[in-house]
Amino acid sequence: MKNNLIIYTDGGARGNPGPAAIGYVVFVIKKGETLHELMRKGEAIGIATNNQAEYRALIAALEYILTLHPDALEVRLDSELVGKQLRGEYRVKDKDLKPLYAQVTKLAQRVAHMTYTIIPRELNKDADREVNKALDAI
């Protein structure tokens, strides 16, 4: 059976920059479209901007997911900037985002089929909840 996964990622900072956290939720697709939640995580990451937190959430999720050796991965995130940068629609101009972008693209090369889907914030509530739980615990 193919190992097809979907991850929802989110990052946020209270202040920009400010105390920041990341969150992600991993689902495995079984028998077509049936989704089974595999894992969820949120953690504080120190001081960062919102965009840095978005990238760091994706990096953390990819590092976990690569241990599962996925055949295909769909990343769902609500950050238009990060999503469009990763799809090659926007250039990465911010010097602080360039190394994070490079790290994501290096990790992504290890997945045979990978897509980035930008979703409305309302559809990313699980990952957002993980971010806010981590921020509230600071």
PyMOL CGO cylinders between C-alpha atoms (Angstrom):
from pymol import cmd
from pymol.cgo import CYLINDER

trace = [
    CYLINDER, 0.00, 0.00, 0.00, 1.26, 3.45, -0.82, 0.3, 1, 1, 1, 1, 1, 1,
    CYLINDER, 1.26, 3.45, -0.82, 2.17, 5.77, 2.02, 0.3, 1, 1, 1, 1, 1, 1,
    CYLINDER, 2.17, 5.77, 2.02, 0.30, 8.98, 1.13, 0.3, 1, 1, 1, 1, 1, 1,
    CYLINDER, 0.30, 8.98, 1.13, 0.20, 11.73, 3.74, 0.3, 1, 1, 1, 1, 1, 1,
    CYLINDER, 0.20, 11.73, 3.74, -1.37, 15.15, 4.23, 0.3, 1, 1, 1, 1, 1, 1,
    CYLINDER, -1.37, 15.15, 4.23, 0.04, 17.64, 6.70, 0.3, 1, 1, 1, 1, 1, 1,
    CYLINDER, 0.04, 17.64, 6.70, -1.52, 20.84, 7.94, 0.3, 1, 1, 1, 1, 1, 1,
    CYLINDER, -1.52, 20.84, 7.94, 1.08, 23.29, 9.21, 0.3, 1, 1, 1, 1, 1, 1,
    CYLINDER, 1.08, 23.29, 9.21, 0.88, 26.65, 10.92, 0.3, 1, 1, 1, 1, 1, 1,
    CYLINDER, 0.88, 26.65, 10.92, 3.17, 29.04, 12.70, 0.3, 1, 1, 1, 1, 1, 1,
    CYLINDER, 3.17, 29.04, 12.70, 2.49, 32.22, 14.58, 0.3, 1, 1, 1, 1, 1, 1,
    CYLINDER, 2.49, 32.22, 14.58, 4.08, 34.94, 16.66, 0.3, 1, 1, 1, 1, 1, 1,
    CYLINDER, 4.08, 34.94, 16.66, 2.53, 37.23, 19.22, 0.3, 1, 1, 1, 1, 1, 1,
    CYLINDER, 2.53, 37.23, 19.22, 4.19, 40.39, 18.06, 0.3, 1, 1, 1, 1, 1, 1,
    CYLINDER, 4.19, 40.39, 18.06, 6.10, 40.35, 14.80, 0.3, 1, 1, 1, 1, 1, 1,
    CYLINDER, 6.10, 40.35, 14.80, 8.72, 39.39, 15.85, 0.3, 1, 1, 1, 1, 1, 1,
    CYLINDER, 8.72, 39.39, 15.85, 7.69, 38.05, 19.21, 0.3, 1, 1, 1, 1, 1, 1,
    CYLINDER, 7.69, 38.05, 19.21, 7.20, 34.83, 21.14, 0.3, 1, 1, 1, 1, 1, 1,
    CYLINDER, 7.20, 34.83, 21.14, 6.45, 32.23, 18.48, 0.3, 1, 1, 1, 1, 1, 1,
    CYLINDER, 6.45, 32.23, 18.48, 5.22, 28.68, 18.12, 0.3, 1, 1, 1, 1, 1, 1,
    CYLINDER, 5.22, 28.68, 18.12, 4.65, 26.05, 15.47, 0.3, 1, 1, 1, 1, 1, 1,
    CYLINDER, 4.65, 26.05, 15.47, 1.97, 23.45, 14.97, 0.3, 1, 1, 1, 1, 1, 1,
    CYLINDER, 1.97, 23.45, 14.97, 1.27, 20.61, 12.60, 0.3, 1, 1, 1, 1, 1, 1,
    CYLINDER, 1.27, 20.61, 12.60, -1.16, 17.75, 12.16, 0.3, 1, 1, 1, 1, 1, 1,
    CYLINDER, -1.16, 17.75, 12.16, -0.37, 14.69, 10.04, 0.3, 1, 1, 1, 1, 1, 1,
    CYLINDER, -0.37, 14.69, 10.04, -3.00, 12.55, 8.33, 0.3, 1, 1, 1, 1, 1, 1,
    CYLINDER, -3.00, 12.55, 8.33, -2.52, 9.34, 6.38, 0.3, 1, 1, 1, 1, 1, 1,
    CYLINDER, -2.52, 9.34, 6.38, -4.80, 8.57, 3.45, 0.3, 1, 1, 1, 1, 1, 1,
    CYLINDER, -4.80, 8.57, 3.45, -6.13, 5.03, 3.65, 0.3, 1, 1, 1, 1, 1, 1,
    CYLINDER, -6.13, 5.03, 3.65, -8.12, 3.34, 0.92, 0.3, 1, 1, 1, 1, 1, 1,
    CYLINDER, -8.12, 3.34, 0.92, -8.69, 6.38, -1.24, 0.3, 1, 1, 1, 1, 1, 1,
    CYLINDER, -8.69, 6.38, -1.24, -9.89, 9.39, 0.70, 0.3, 1, 1, 1, 1, 1, 1,
    CYLINDER, -9.89, 9.39, 0.70, -10.40, 8.09, 4.21, 0.3, 1, 1, 1, 1, 1, 1,
    CYLINDER, -10.40, 8.09, 4.21, -8.20, 10.19, 6.46, 0.3, 1, 1, 1, 1, 1, 1,
    CYLINDER, -8.20, 10.19, 6.46, -6.72, 8.88, 9.68, 0.3, 1, 1, 1, 1, 1, 1,
    CYLINDER, -6.72, 8.88, 9.68, -4.96, 11.27, 12.04, 0.3, 1, 1, 1, 1, 1, 1,
    CYLINDER, -4.96, 11.27, 12.04, -1.46, 10.04, 12.66, 0.3, 1, 1, 1, 1, 1, 1,
    CYLINDER, -1.46, 10.04, 12.66, 0.06, 12.76, 14.81, 0.3, 1, 1, 1, 1, 1, 1,
    CYLINDER, 0.06, 12.76, 14.81, -0.30, 16.33, 16.03, 0.3, 1, 1, 1, 1, 1, 1,
    CYLINDER, -0.30, 16.33, 16.03, 2.27, 18.58, 17.65, 0.3, 1, 1, 1, 1, 1, 1,
    CYLINDER, 2.27, 18.58, 17.65, 2.77, 22.14, 18.80, 0.3, 1, 1, 1, 1, 1, 1,
    CYLINDER, 2.77, 22.14, 18.80, 5.80, 23.73, 20.39, 0.3, 1, 1, 1, 1, 1, 1,
    CYLINDER, 5.80, 23.73, 20.39, 7.23, 27.11, 21.29, 0.3, 1, 1, 1, 1, 1, 1,
    CYLINDER, 7.23, 27.11, 21.29, 10.26, 28.14, 19.21, 0.3, 1, 1, 1, 1, 1, 1,
    CYLINDER, 10.26, 28.14, 19.21, 11.43, 31.34, 20.92, 0.3, 1, 1, 1, 1, 1, 1,
    CYLINDER, 11.43, 31.34, 20.92, 11.35, 34.74, 19.22, 0.3, 1, 1, 1, 1, 1, 1,
    CYLINDER, 11.35, 34.74, 19.22, 10.48, 34.76, 15.51, 0.3, 1, 1, 1, 1, 1, 1,
    CYLINDER, 10.48, 34.76, 15.51, 8.34, 36.48, 12.91, 0.3, 1, 1, 1, 1, 1, 1,
    CYLINDER, 8.34, 36.48, 12.91, 5.09, 34.97, 11.67, 0.3, 1, 1, 1, 1, 1, 1,
    CYLINDER, 5.09, 34.97, 11.67, 6.72, 33.94, 8.36, 0.3, 1, 1, 1, 1, 1, 1,
    CYLINDER, 6.72, 33.94, 8.36, 9.72, 32.39, 10.09, 0.3, 1, 1, 1, 1, 1, 1,
    CYLINDER, 9.72, 32.39, 10.09, 7.34, 30.41, 12.30, 0.3, 1, 1, 1, 1, 1, 1,
    CYLINDER, 7.34, 30.41, 12.30, 5.39, 29.23, 9.24, 0.3, 1, 1, 1, 1, 1, 1,
    CYLINDER, 5.39, 29.23, 9.24, 8.58, 27.88, 7.67, 0.3, 1, 1, 1, 1, 1, 1,
    CYLINDER, 8.58, 27.88, 7.67, 9.79, 26.33, 10.91, 0.3, 1, 1, 1, 1, 1, 1,
    CYLINDER, 9.79, 26.33, 10.91, 6.46, 24.52, 11.33, 0.3, 1, 1, 1, 1, 1, 1,
    CYLINDER, 6.46, 24.52, 11.33, 6.88, 22.99, 7.90, 0.3, 1, 1, 1, 1, 1, 1,
    CYLINDER, 6.88, 22.99, 7.90, 10.50, 22.03, 8.60, 0.3, 1, 1, 1, 1, 1, 1,
    CYLINDER, 10.50, 22.03, 8.60, 9.50, 20.26, 11.84, 0.3, 1, 1, 1, 1, 1, 1,
    CYLINDER, 9.50, 20.26, 11.84, 6.65, 18.45, 10.11, 0.3, 1, 1, 1, 1, 1, 1,
    CYLINDER, 6.65, 18.45, 10.11, 8.87, 17.36, 7.21, 0.3, 1, 1, 1, 1, 1, 1,
    CYLINDER, 8.87, 17.36, 7.21, 11.57, 16.08, 9.56, 0.3, 1, 1, 1, 1, 1, 1,
    CYLINDER, 11.57, 16.08, 9.56, 8.96, 13.91, 11.27, 0.3, 1, 1, 1, 1, 1, 1,
    CYLINDER, 8.96, 13.91, 11.27, 7.28, 12.79, 8.05, 0.3, 1, 1, 1, 1, 1, 1,
    CYLINDER, 7.28, 12.79, 8.05, 10.50, 11.74, 6.37, 0.3, 1, 1, 1, 1, 1, 1,
    CYLINDER, 10.50, 11.74, 6.37, 10.91, 9.05, 9.05, 0.3, 1, 1, 1, 1, 1, 1,
    CYLINDER, 10.91, 9.05, 9.05, 7.72, 7.51, 7.61, 0.3, 1, 1, 1, 1, 1, 1,
    CYLINDER, 7.72, 7.51, 7.61, 9.11, 7.35, 4.04, 0.3, 1, 1, 1, 1, 1, 1,
    CYLINDER, 9.11, 7.35, 4.04, 6.05, 8.79, 2.28, 0.3, 1, 1, 1, 1, 1, 1,
    CYLINDER, 6.05, 8.79, 2.28, 5.39, 8.09, -1.40, 0.3, 1, 1, 1, 1, 1, 1,
    CYLINDER, 5.39, 8.09, -1.40, 3.34, 11.27, -1.72, 0.3, 1, 1, 1, 1, 1, 1,
    CYLINDER, 3.34, 11.27, -1.72, 2.79, 14.28, 0.50, 0.3, 1, 1, 1, 1, 1, 1,
    CYLINDER, 2.79, 14.28, 0.50, 0.37, 17.17, 0.33, 0.3, 1, 1, 1, 1, 1, 1,
    CYLINDER, 0.37, 17.17, 0.33, 1.23, 20.16, 2.49, 0.3, 1, 1, 1, 1, 1, 1,
    CYLINDER, 1.23, 20.16, 2.49, -1.74, 22.34, 3.40, 0.3, 1, 1, 1, 1, 1, 1,
    CYLINDER, -1.74, 22.34, 3.40, -0.96, 25.74, 4.88, 0.3, 1, 1, 1, 1, 1, 1,
    CYLINDER, -0.96, 25.74, 4.88, -2.74, 29.06, 5.21, 0.3, 1, 1, 1, 1, 1, 1,
    CYLINDER, -2.74, 29.06, 5.21, 0.28, 31.29, 4.54, 0.3, 1, 1, 1, 1, 1, 1,
    CYLINDER, 0.28, 31.29, 4.54, -0.06, 32.68, 1.03, 0.3, 1, 1, 1, 1, 1, 1,
    CYLINDER, -0.06, 32.68, 1.03, 3.51, 34.02, 1.10, 0.3, 1, 1, 1, 1, 1, 1,
    CYLINDER, 3.51, 34.02, 1.10, 5.14, 30.75, 2.15, 0.3, 1, 1, 1, 1, 1, 1,
    CYLINDER, 5.14, 30.75, 2.15, 2.92, 28.63, -0.09, 0.3, 1, 1, 1, 1, 1, 1,
    CYLINDER, 2.92, 28.63, -0.09, 3.59, 30.74, -3.16, 0.3, 1, 1, 1, 1, 1, 1,
    CYLINDER, 3.59, 30.74, -3.16, 7.33, 30.88, -2.43, 0.3, 1, 1, 1, 1, 1, 1,
    CYLINDER, 7.33, 30.88, -2.43, 7.45, 27.09, -2.21, 0.3, 1, 1, 1, 1, 1, 1,
    CYLINDER, 7.45, 27.09, -2.21, 5.46, 26.71, -5.43, 0.3, 1, 1, 1, 1, 1, 1,
    CYLINDER, 5.46, 26.71, -5.43, 7.87, 29.09, -7.19, 0.3, 1, 1, 1, 1, 1, 1,
    CYLINDER, 7.87, 29.09, -7.19, 5.27, 31.82, -7.72, 0.3, 1, 1, 1, 1, 1, 1,
    CYLINDER, 5.27, 31.82, -7.72, 7.04, 34.33, -5.44, 0.3, 1, 1, 1, 1, 1, 1,
    CYLINDER, 7.04, 34.33, -5.44, 10.77, 34.88, -4.98, 0.3, 1, 1, 1, 1, 1, 1,
    CYLINDER, 10.77, 34.88, -4.98, 12.24, 34.66, -1.50, 0.3, 1, 1, 1, 1, 1, 1,
    CYLINDER, 12.24, 34.66, -1.50, 13.60, 38.15, -0.89, 0.3, 1, 1, 1, 1, 1, 1,
    CYLINDER, 13.60, 38.15, -0.89, 13.84, 38.24, 2.93, 0.3, 1, 1, 1, 1, 1, 1,
    CYLINDER, 13.84, 38.24, 2.93, 17.37, 37.31, 4.01, 0.3, 1, 1, 1, 1, 1, 1,
    CYLINDER, 17.37, 37.31, 4.01, 16.06, 35.60, 7.16, 0.3, 1, 1, 1, 1, 1, 1,
    CYLINDER, 16.06, 35.60, 7.16, 13.64, 33.41, 5.17, 0.3, 1, 1, 1, 1, 1, 1,
    CYLINDER, 13.64, 33.41, 5.17, 16.17, 32.28, 2.55, 0.3, 1, 1, 1, 1, 1, 1,
    CYLINDER, 16.17, 32.28, 2.55, 17.89, 29.66, 4.76, 0.3, 1, 1, 1, 1, 1, 1,
    CYLINDER, 17.89, 29.66, 4.76, 14.51, 28.35, 5.96, 0.3, 1, 1, 1, 1, 1, 1,
    CYLINDER, 14.51, 28.35, 5.96, 13.29, 28.11, 2.36, 0.3, 1, 1, 1, 1, 1, 1,
    CYLINDER, 13.29, 28.11, 2.36, 16.50, 26.25, 1.43, 0.3, 1, 1, 1, 1, 1, 1,
    CYLINDER, 16.50, 26.25, 1.43, 16.02, 23.82, 4.29, 0.3, 1, 1, 1, 1, 1, 1,
    CYLINDER, 16.02, 23.82, 4.29, 12.42, 23.07, 3.24, 0.3, 1, 1, 1, 1, 1, 1,
    CYLINDER, 12.42, 23.07, 3.24, 13.38, 22.52, -0.40, 0.3, 1, 1, 1, 1, 1, 1,
    CYLINDER, 13.38, 22.52, -0.40, 16.22, 20.20, 0.62, 0.3, 1, 1, 1, 1, 1, 1,
    CYLINDER, 16.22, 20.20, 0.62, 13.89, 18.12, 2.80, 0.3, 1, 1, 1, 1, 1, 1,
    CYLINDER, 13.89, 18.12, 2.80, 11.19, 18.13, 0.10, 0.3, 1, 1, 1, 1, 1, 1,
    CYLINDER, 11.19, 18.13, 0.10, 13.59, 16.58, -2.42, 0.3, 1, 1, 1, 1, 1, 1,
    CYLINDER, 13.59, 16.58, -2.42, 13.37, 13.37, -0.40, 0.3, 1, 1, 1, 1, 1, 1,
    CYLINDER, 13.37, 13.37, -0.40, 9.65, 12.92, -1.21, 0.3, 1, 1, 1, 1, 1, 1,
    CYLINDER, 9.65, 12.92, -1.21, 8.78, 11.56, -4.66, 0.3, 1, 1, 1, 1, 1, 1,
    CYLINDER, 8.78, 11.56, -4.66, 5.51, 13.50, -5.08, 0.3, 1, 1, 1, 1, 1, 1,
    CYLINDER, 5.51, 13.50, -5.08, 4.91, 16.66, -3.10, 0.3, 1, 1, 1, 1, 1, 1,
    CYLINDER, 4.91, 16.66, -3.10, 2.37, 19.46, -3.46, 0.3, 1, 1, 1, 1, 1, 1,
    CYLINDER, 2.37, 19.46, -3.46, 1.68, 22.67, -1.58, 0.3, 1, 1, 1, 1, 1, 1,
    CYLINDER, 1.68, 22.67, -1.58, -1.94, 23.75, -1.18, 0.3, 1, 1, 1, 1, 1, 1,
    CYLINDER, -1.94, 23.75, -1.18, -2.84, 27.16, 0.23, 0.3, 1, 1, 1, 1, 1, 1,
    CYLINDER, -2.84, 27.16, 0.23, -6.04, 26.82, 2.24, 0.3, 1, 1, 1, 1, 1, 1,
    CYLINDER, -6.04, 26.82, 2.24, -8.27, 29.34, 4.01, 0.3, 1, 1, 1, 1, 1, 1,
    CYLINDER, -8.27, 29.34, 4.01, -7.42, 29.90, 7.67, 0.3, 1, 1, 1, 1, 1, 1,
    CYLINDER, -7.42, 29.90, 7.67, -10.78, 28.36, 8.65, 0.3, 1, 1, 1, 1, 1, 1,
    CYLINDER, -10.78, 28.36, 8.65, -9.64, 25.01, 7.21, 0.3, 1, 1, 1, 1, 1, 1,
    CYLINDER, -9.64, 25.01, 7.21, -6.41, 25.04, 9.22, 0.3, 1, 1, 1, 1, 1, 1,
    CYLINDER, -6.41, 25.04, 9.22, -7.93, 25.13, 12.70, 0.3, 1, 1, 1, 1, 1, 1,
    CYLINDER, -7.93, 25.13, 12.70, -6.24, 21.97, 14.01, 0.3, 1, 1, 1, 1, 1, 1,
    CYLINDER, -6.24, 21.97, 14.01, -2.70, 23.21, 13.30, 0.3, 1, 1, 1, 1, 1, 1,
    CYLINDER, -2.70, 23.21, 13.30, -3.64, 26.70, 14.52, 0.3, 1, 1, 1, 1, 1, 1,
    CYLINDER, -3.64, 26.70, 14.52, -4.94, 25.19, 17.77, 0.3, 1, 1, 1, 1, 1, 1,
    CYLINDER, -4.94, 25.19, 17.77, -1.55, 23.51, 18.33, 0.3, 1, 1, 1, 1, 1, 1,
    CYLINDER, -1.55, 23.51, 18.33, 0.22, 26.85, 17.79, 0.3, 1, 1, 1, 1, 1, 1,
    CYLINDER, 0.22, 26.85, 17.79, -2.03, 28.66, 20.26, 0.3, 1, 1, 1, 1, 1, 1,
    CYLINDER, -2.03, 28.66, 20.26, -1.75, 25.93, 22.91, 0.3, 1, 1, 1, 1, 1, 1,
    CYLINDER, -1.75, 25.93, 22.91, 2.04, 26.23, 22.72, 0.3, 1, 1, 1, 1, 1, 1,
    CYLINDER, 2.04, 26.23, 22.72, 1.92, 30.04, 22.87, 0.3, 1, 1, 1, 1, 1, 1,
    CYLINDER, 1.92, 30.04, 22.87, -0.49, 30.00, 25.82, 0.3, 1, 1, 1, 1, 1, 1,
    CYLINDER, -0.49, 30.00, 25.82, 1.90, 27.70, 27.73, 0.3, 1, 1, 1, 1, 1, 1,
    CYLINDER, 1.90, 27.70, 27.73, 4.79, 30.20, 27.51, 0.3, 1, 1, 1, 1, 1, 1,
]
cmd.load_cgo(trace, "trace")
